[in-house]
Amino acid sequence: MIRHPHLDELRDNIKHKNDDITERRIKWIKRNPYFYKQLIKTLNFAIPEQSSVLHIRSSIGYILNRLNPSRGVGIDSSEKQIEQARKSHRHLEFKAQNVENIDVEGYFDSILISSTEDIVDIKAVLESIKQNCHDRTRVVFTFYNYGWHWLVKMAEKLRLKIPQKMHNWVAPADLHNILELSGYEQIYNKKFVLIPFNIPIISYLLNRFVARLPIFRHLCMMNITVARLVPKPKQPSVSIIIPCRNEAGNIEPAVERIPQLAPDQEIIFGDDKSTDGTPDIVRKMAEKYPEKNIRLVDSPGINKASNVWTCFDAAEKDVLMILDADLTVIPEELPYFYEAISKGYGEFINGSRLLYPMHDEAMRFFNVLGNKFFSLFFSYILDTKIKDTLCGTKVLYREDFKKIKELRGTWGVNDRWGDYELIFGAAKTQLKLIDLPVHYMERTYGETKMTGRIKNGLVMLRMSFAALMKIKFY
């Protein structure tokens, strides 16, 4: 924390201002239930209940309490507000500290930073909380849209909002820059609350739907930015999952071509009731190449998604990596995926087949058109660029899959392939998604399992609309 007479004066002014409004804050919260309902709903999307939460600028503890944390710690420089918070929420911890130089023990799943406008040195706060971040900690900022500057001042004069005399007006681009300079990476920025008070039906339509639309979303009153500390490179163990059904001719080439990605590695073939002798060949490969740690898992024979889930449950390593048995995504490119996740470039690595030229008839014309359509739809839903939604090669940590697993079956329709459940689940659990371009080849053995394109397209469309409501229009 930088000490300077002018900065120290600002800190003292903010502290005294917050002390002075302590008694009025509860009344103002009660007078504006609709706004706080919208705020809590948005925060609940980013901060799951029963997670550990450190709240910086926690005020009287109202927001921290509503987040229902397993462990909740609130920090504020206002001693009077902290005293009120302790009286109101005895099950939570509150500390009166300078938010730019906090001293709290332990790691937290989420660190919420409110009233960014009242922080003298945002970078100092980000440096201070690094000691409380584990590998999956999410840092969540809420702050006003500068376009509302005069409206906020007017609301304060009309006593529609508690007077705060805000010091900073932070733009999303400014915060993004500070995060990068402090060793953090932004996952996403969203805008919410187009109208902060309740007009029946109108407020519902404007805030749930119109506020999420292009152009209109830039008119919203509030911003929420979710970020993570840039991870340090690791060398995790890896389970390579190969779901297969009647792929006898591809088993040996797969085993021979899969490179050694990590010192601790296993190859799991999930056989989905094959009738061409696929399991026997897997057993022969396990005997022939004992050093490759090859395992055979009997899958339920329902669909590819159930096959993959069965293999994921059986996997024992840190990273889960899917490779389709048709080898249309070549095994030689798997090191790129391992590098991306082990160096922390992303937490969910999604293969993209739509950058490089495709080999001969690797993907039919209408499949390409459908994939491009869903790519645009997904990118809008997730606020993240997704170029290829159906590439089988996807990589994530096993610990993250456990969270995604809890969301399975909640998207309104059964996902035969599993790609959409994984992508939507990764987005819902706040994982950092990133596309990785791959070369796509024509299969050389067996027949494609991707049949019934119109039927599958309708299923995918239903899942996409379900995700639209759960992720975009929540």
Long-range contacts (C-beta under 8 A, 24 or more apart in sequence): 1-98, 1-100, 1-101, 1-121, 1-124, 1-128, 2-121, 2-124, 7-120, 7-121, 10-120, 10-167, 11-77, 11-98, 11-100, 11-120, 14-77, 14-118, 14-120, 14-167, 15-77, 15-78, 17-164, 17-165, 18-59, 18-76, 18-77, 18-78, 18-80, 18-81, 18-118, 19-78, 19-79, 19-80, 19-81, 21-162, 21-163, 21-164, 22-60, 22-78, 22-80, 22-81, 22-84, 24-162, 25-59, 25-60, 25-62, 25-81, 25-84, 25-162, 26-60, 26-62, 26-84, 28-161, 28-162, 29-62, 32-161, 32-196, 32-197, 34-196, 34-197, 34-198, 34-203, 35-193, 35-196, 35-197, 36-62, 36-63, 36-66, 38-192, 38-193, 38-196, 38-207, 39-63, 39-142, 39-193, 39-222, 40-66, 40-67, 41-474, 42-142, 42-190, 42-192, 42-222, 42-224, 43-67, 43-112, 43-140, 43-142, 43-224, 45-474, 46-110, 46-138, 46-140, 46-224, 46-226, 46-430, 47-109, 47-110, 47-112, 47-138, 47-140, 48-109, 51-109, 51-110, 52-106, 52-107, 52-108, 52-109, 52-110, 53-108, 53-109, 53-110, 53-111, 53-112, 54-104, 54-108, 54-110, 54-111, 54-112, 54-129, 54-132, 55-111, 55-112, 55-114, 56-99, 56-102, 56-111, 56-112, 56-113, 56-114, 56-125, 56-129, 57-99, 57-113, 57-114, 57-115, 57-116, 57-118, 57-119, 58-82, 58-85, 58-94, 58-114, 59-85, 59-114, 59-115, 60-84, 60-85, 60-88, 61-85, 61-86, 61-88, 61-89, 61-92, 61-94, 62-88, 63-112, 63-114, 64-89, 64-92, 64-112, 65-89, 65-92, 67-112, 71-106, 71-108, 73-104, 73-108, 75-99, 75-102, 75-104, 99-125, 99-128, 100-124, 100-125, 100-128, 101-128, 102-128, 102-129, 102-132, 104-132, 106-132, 107-132, 107-133, 107-134, 107-137, 108-132, 108-133, 108-134, 108-137, 109-134, 109-136, 109-137, 109-138, 110-137, 110-138, 110-139, 110-140, 111-137, 111-138, 111-139, 111-140, 112-140, 112-142, 113-139, 113-140, 113-141, 113-142, 114-142, 115-164, 116-141, 116-142, 116-143, 116-168, 116-170, 116-175, 117-143, 117-144, 117-164, 117-166, 117-167, 117-168, 117-169, 117-170, 118-164, 118-166, 118-167, 118-168, 119-168, 120-167, 122-168, 122-170, 122-175, 122-178, 123-178, 123-181, 123-182, 126-178, 126-179, 126-182, 126-183, 126-184, 127-182, 130-183, 130-229, 133-229, 135-231, 136-228, 136-399, 136-400, 137-228, 137-229, 138-187, 138-226, 138-227, 138-228, 138-430, 139-184, 139-226, 139-227, 139-228, 139-229, 140-224, 140-225, 140-226, 140-227, 141-175, 141-223, 141-224, 141-225, 141-226, 141-227, 142-222, 142-223, 142-224, 143-170, 143-175, 143-222, 143-223, 143-225, 144-169, 144-221, 144-222, 144-223, 145-191, 145-218, 145-219, 145-220, 145-221, 145-222, 145-223, 146-170, 146-171, 147-218, 147-219, 148-221, 151-221, 160-197, 172-223, 172-225, 175-225, 176-225, 179-225, 179-227, 183-229, 183-230, 184-227, 184-228, 184-229, 184-230, 185-227, 185-228, 185-229, 185-230, 185-432, 186-225, 186-226, 186-227, 187-226, 187-227, 187-228, 187-430, 187-432, 188-225, 188-226, 188-383, 188-384, 189-223, 189-224, 189-225, 189-226, 189-383, 190-217, 190-223, 190-224, 190-383, 191-217, 191-218, 191-220, 191-222, 191-223, 191-224, 192-220, 192-221, 192-222, 192-223, 192-224, 193-220, 193-221, 193-222, 194-219, 194-220, 194-221, 196-221, 208-473, 209-473, 212-472, 212-473, 226-430, 228-432, 230-344, 231-344, 232-344, 233-342, 233-343, 233-344, 234-342, 234-344, 235-262, 235-263, 235-342, 236-262, 236-317, 236-318, 236-319, 236-341, 236-342, 236-397, 237-262, 237-263, 237-264, 237-265, 237-317, 237-318, 237-319, 238-262, 238-264, 238-265, 238-266, 238-317, 238-318, 238-319, 238-320, 238-321, 238-338, 239-265, 239-266, 239-268, 239-311, 239-315, 239-316, 239-317, 239-319, 239-320, 239-321, 239-398, 240-265, 240-266, 240-267, 240-268, 240-321, 240-323, 240-334, 241-268, 241-270, 241-308, 241-311, 241-312, 241-315, 241-320, 241-321, 241-322, 241-323, 242-267, 242-268, 242-269, 242-270, 242-322, 242-323, 242-324, 242-325, 243-270, 243-272, 243-299, 243-304, 243-307, 243-308, 243-311, 243-322, 243-324, 243-325, 244-269, 244-270, 244-271, 244-272, 244-274, 244-278, 244-325, 245-271, 245-272, 245-273, 245-274, 245-278, 245-301, 245-307, 245-325, 245-449, 246-274, 246-275, 246-276, 246-278, 246-446, 246-447, 247-274, 247-276, 247-278, 247-325, 247-326, 247-445, 247-446, 248-274, 248-276, 248-277, 248-278, 248-281, 248-445, 248-446, 249-444, 249-445, 249-446, 250-325, 250-326, 250-327, 250-443, 250-444, 250-445, 250-446, 251-278, 251-281, 251-282, 251-285, 251-325, 252-281, 252-285, 253-327, 254-323, 254-325, 254-327, 254-331, 255-285, 255-289, 255-292, 255-294, 257-327, 257-330, 257-331, 257-332, 258-292, 258-323, 258-331, 258-334, 259-331, 259-332, 259-334, 259-335, 261-321, 261-334, 261-335, 261-338, 262-319, 262-338, 262-342, 264-317, 265-292, 265-293, 265-317, 266-293, 266-294, 266-295, 266-315, 266-316, 266-317, 267-292, 267-293, 267-294, 267-295, 268-294, 268-295, 268-296, 268-297, 268-311, 268-314, 268-315, 269-294, 269-295, 269-296, 269-297, 269-325, 270-297, 270-299, 270-307, 270-308, 270-310, 270-311, 271-296, 271-297, 271-298, 271-299, 272-299, 272-300, 272-301, 272-302, 272-304, 272-307, 273-299, 273-301, 303-414, 303-416, 303-417, 304-416, 304-417, 304-418, 304-449, 305-414, 305-415, 305-416, 305-417, 305-418, 305-421, 308-418, 309-405, 309-408, 309-418, 312-398, 312-401, 312-405, 315-398, 317-398, 318-397, 318-398, 318-399, 319-395, 319-396, 319-397, 319-398, 320-395, 320-396, 320-397, 320-398, 320-401, 321-393, 321-394, 321-395, 322-392, 322-393, 322-394, 322-395, 323-392, 323-393, 324-392, 324-393, 326-443, 326-445, 326-446, 326-448, 327-441, 327-443, 327-444, 328-362, 328-440, 328-441, 328-442, 328-443, 329-353, 329-391, 329-392, 329-393, 329-438, 329-439, 329-440, 329-441, 330-438, 330-439, 330-441, 333-438, 333-439, 334-393, 336-436, 336-438, 337-393, 337-395, 337-436, 338-395, 340-395, 340-434, 340-436, 341-395, 341-396, 341-397, 345-434, 346-431, 346-432, 346-433, 346-434, 347-396, 347-397, 347-400, 347-426, 347-431, 347-432, 347-433, 348-394, 348-395, 348-396, 348-400, 348-422, 348-423, 348-426, 348-431, 348-432, 348-433, 348-434, 349-394, 349-395, 349-396, 349-434, 349-436, 350-386, 350-388, 350-391, 350-394, 350-423, 350-433, 350-434, 350-435, 350-436, 351-388, 351-391, 351-392, 351-393, 351-394, 351-435, 351-436, 351-438, 352-387, 352-388, 352-391, 352-435, 352-436, 352-437, 352-438, 353-388, 353-391, 353-438, 353-439, 353-440, 354-387, 354-388, 355-387, 355-437, 356-437, 356-438, 356-439, 356-440, 358-440, 359-439, 359-440, 359-441, 359-442, 360-442, 361-442, 362-440, 362-441, 362-442, 362-443, 363-440, 364-453, 366-453, 367-450, 367-453, 370-453, 370-457, 370-460, 374-460, 374-464, 377-464, 378-423, 378-464, 380-472, 381-427, 381-464, 381-467, 381-468, 381-471, 381-472, 382-423, 382-427, 382-433, 382-471, 384-427, 384-433, 385-435, 386-423, 386-433, 386-435, 387-435, 388-435, 389-419, 389-420, 389-423, 389-460, 390-417, 390-419, 391-419, 391-438, 391-440, 392-419, 393-438, 394-419, 394-422, 394-423, 396-422, 396-426, 396-431, 400-426, 400-429, 400-431, 403-429, 404-428, 404-429, 410-470, 411-463, 411-466, 411-467, 411-470, 412-462, 412-463, 412-465, 412-466, 413-459, 413-462, 413-463, 413-466, 414-459, 415-459, 415-463, 416-456, 416-459, 417-456, 420-460, 420-463, 420-464, 420-467, 421-463, 424-463, 424-467, 424-470, 424-471, 427-467, 427-471, 428-470, 428-471
